[in-house]
Amino acid sequence: MYERAVRLSEELYETLLNAADDVVFLLDRDQRYIGIWGRWIEGSGRTASDFIGKTPADIFGEGTRGFLEGTAARVLAGETVTCEGWFDVPWDGRIYYQTVLSPIRDASAQIIGLVGVSRDITELKAARDGLEHMALHDSLTELPNRAAFKHAVERATAKAERGTSSALMFLDIDNFKSCNDIGGHTLGDKVLAEIGGALRDNVREPDIVARIGGDEFGVLLEAVTPALAMERAESLAETVHALGLTYDLDIDLSVGIVAVVPGLGFDAALATADRAMYRAKESEIRVFLAS
């Protein structure tokens, strides 16, 4: 009677584990599966026996080996570890997960393996990434916004302390009001989006173009001299002027440039570049480099 009750209890426990959304697994000290449960296994078209005796690297690829070995070493030393990561699952694509790993001890308190509980957070991560993108990008142009630009400039300032020279540009579109006067905000938004794309397409990969607000943009050029920054500003102005002509618009750019130097904060750098931009606009020379 007792043995039957124990067997029923074990069967019920296994049924509950196999019905769970989370994946529960046991690994021995050599990181080989000795047990695995969860509804995900059935949905994958696999069975638990496909895992038993194999390592996660055998199932999910060598890319998992280094990560798991480092984490498993901590668990086998007695820690409980919570981690996030991803596996490229051969039958289901890339899956992001959160896993809690804990040591398994025998009757003499010796660690003989580890138990893990993994939760699929792929949809959660996509939603989280989407919110992060929205927080750091302009919805019209899809360019980084002021907040993202600030982070980039602060990183460039840190690099300047190690000797890497960068330049910050403040760009304002001249005569943009004529665009709204001719075609309303619909045309204005379209032209702004195209200008944003044109600016992005005409800088190097490490450089950053951001929409600061309205018809104002910021550009961060890394590893440039002041002379090269002015040359690139002239090129961007030509690009925007040519784009405007395709809409019969006489628009142009006024650009202020400031060198990114140690100790110059974002707000001060942007304000200096803004003043330089107005000097360019007033002088009708397109580009002005702040001294």
Protein Blocks (a to p, Z undefined) as FASTA:
>chain_A
ZZmmmmmmmmmmmmmmmmpmbdcddddfkopafbdcdjklmmnopafklmgopafklmno
jklmmmmmmmmmmmmnopacddddddddfklopadddddddddddfkopafbdcdddddf
klmmmmmmmmmmmmmccfklopacfklmmmmmmmmmmmmmnopacdddddddehklmmmm
mnojmlmmmmmmmmmmmmmmmccfkbccddfbhjbccdddehiafklmmmmmmmmmmmmm
mmmmmnopacddddddddddehiafklmmmmmmmmmmmmmmnonopacdZZ
